[in-house]
């Protein structure tokens, strides 16, 4: 009888409070490292919209110039180089003259790209004029694509 009772107690044994606390602590450490890294990963993935759209739009601006010998009114609605639209960035054309243009991509706050500002011009000069708080690289002569300011 006593042997059966001891055996039943050994089989019914569960996790101790210490074991559960260790598991919770391990999960907390992993979460503290993984969640910020995941947020940066999402931001970097959204930046590709701006860089791809600006590159594509520059080609369209050059097509417009080949047809019209000017950039003036290139970004007008209905033009081959109409101002692009995006999910994570707002786009604007400026400095439109016969021989120059600048296209700017500005991050949308509600999409998590606030603070980012990328530009491209007729000479294919790429620049990052603004970055999100906590990122480096504002003022770079390239498009910043990672938190440390690398292009």
N, C-alpha and C positions, 0 to 999 in steps of 0.2 A: 504494500500500500504506500509506504513512504517512498519507495523507488519510483513508483508510477507518478507520484505527485512531483517529485524532483524532475523527472523526465518531461512532464507536462509544462512545468514552469520554464524549462530551458527552451522548449519549442515555441512557447507563446511570447518569448522575449522580443521586444521591439527596439526601436532606435532610442538612444539616450539623448537627453537634452544637449549634452556636449557635442555629440555627433551632428545633431541638427544645427547647432550654432556654427560649427565649422563649415558645414555646407552653405549656410546663408552667408557667411563671411567670404567664402570663395566666390560665390555668385556675385556678391557686391563688388569685389575687386575686379572681376572680369567685366562687369557692367560699367564700372568707372573708367575702364580703358577702352572698351568697345564702343560705347555710345558716342563719345566725341569723335572717334575715328570714323564712324559711320556717317555722322553729320558732315564731316569734311569730304567724305567720298561722294555724298549726294551733291554737295556744292560744286565739286570739281566736275561732276557729270553734267550739271546744268550750264557750266561755262562753255561747253562744247557747242551749245546752240549759238552763242554769240560769235565765237571764232569761225564756225562754219558759215553762218549767215553773212558775216562781214566779208569773208573771202568770196563767197558766191556773189554777193552784191557788187563787189569791186569789178568782177568780170562783166556783170551786166552794165555797169557804168562805162566800162571800156567799149562794150558793144554799142551803147548809145552814142559815145563820142565818135566811133568809127562811122556811124550813120549820119551824124549831125555836125561834126567838127566843133562841138561845144558840150560842156556839161550843164549849161544853164537849162533849167526845167527838166533835168534828167529824172528827178525823183517824183515828178508829178504823177498823179493817179492816171492809169491807162498807159503809161510809158513802159518800155521794156525794163527800165530800171526804177520802177515805182518803189517808194519807201517800203522796206520789208516789215512784216509783223512777226511777233514771236510770242512764245509762252512765258519765258523767263526774263526777257529783255524787251525794252522799248527802243526803237531805232529812229534816228533822225539824220537827215542830210543837211549839211551846212557848207558855207564857203563855196557855193556853186558859182563859178565863173566860167569863162570860155576854156580855161586850161586847168582849173583846180576843183577839187571837191574834198569833203571830209564826211565820212559816215560814222556815226557814233552809236554804240550800243550801251544803254544804261539799265542796270539791274532793277527789277521790280521787287519792292520790299515784301509784298505778300508771298512772293515765290522763293524767298530766301537768298536772292541774289543782290539785295540792296547793297549799295556802296561800290559795286563793280562798274567801271566805265572803261570801255574799249573803243579805240578809234582806228580808222584806216583812211588813207588818202590816195590820190592819183599816182603817187610814186611807190605805192605798196608799203608805205611806212606804217608800221603797226605800233600802237602805243597803249599802255594801260595808265589811265589818268586817275583812277580811283580803285581801291580795293576794300573789301569787307573788313570791319574791325577785327583785329587779331591776325590779319594776313599782312604779308610784306610785299613790296614790289610796286607801290604807287609811283608813277613817274617813269616806269620802265619803258624802254624802246622796243618792247615786244609784248605779247599777250601773256600775262601771268596766269598760269594754270595750276599752281600748287601753293599751299599755305606759306612756304618758305620764300616765295617770290620768284621761283624758277619759271622759266618760259618753256 
